[in-house]
C-alpha cells in the first residue's frame, strides 16, 4: 500500500509511526492459523482508521508494524 501524503498550500505531510505490540514477558502468543487471521484483521482495520500499512511482520512473541497516518490520528486512541 502507498503511504498517505497529505498536502495543504503551505506543507506536505508524511507521518510514519512504528508500533510494536508484545505480550508481557514476551510470551509466545501467535503461531499457525492465528498468524493469518491476525494479519487479515490488521489489514482490514487499517483502512477503517485511515491508515496505510507500510510494513508488518508477525513474530511469535511480538508484532512490529509501521503505518502511515494523518496527524489527526493518535496511536493511543486506536486501542480498544
N, C-alpha and C positions, 0 to 999 in steps of 0.2 A: 504494500500500500504506500502511496505517496504521502510525505509529510504535509501537514496543514500549513500553508503560507497565508498569512493574513496581511492585508495592506490597507492603509489609510493614505491620505495625502502626505503626511509627514514621515511615515515609517512603514517598514515591513517587519512582521513578527514571525519568528520560527522558534518555538519553545519546545524543547525535548526534555522529558523527565525520565530519570532512571529509577524504577521502582523495584524493590526486592521484597518478596514475601517469603518468610521462613517460619516454621513452627518452633516452639520453644525447645531449646537444646538441640536444634537441627535434627529432630527425629525424622526418619524417612516416612513420608506420608503418601507420596504419589508414585504410581507404577502401573504397568499393564493397561487395562481399559480405562482406568481413571485418567491417564495422561491424555488420551484422545478426547475424552469428554471435557476435561478441564480446558484444553486448547480450544475446543469448539465453543464453550461458554465465553471464554475471553474474547474470541474473535466476533461473536455475536453481540457482546456487550459494548465493545469499544465504539462502534458507530452510534449506538444509543447515547453515549456520553460525549459525542462529537470529538472523538479521539481517533488518531490513526496509529496503528501499531507499527513501530519501526523495527523492533526486534523482540523475539520471545524465545526463551529456552526453558524447558521444563525439566528439572532435575529432581531426583527422589527426595532431597532434603531442602530445596529452595527453588524459587521461581524468579529469575531476573527478567524484567520487562522494560522496554524503552518505548514510550509513547510520545506522540506529538499532539499537543492540545492548545487550546486558546488560553489566554491569561485569565479568563473568567472562571475556568475550572480549577479547583484546588484539590490536590491529591487526597487530603484528609477528609474532604466532604464526600468522596465517592465510596467510602467504605460503608458497609451495611450495618 
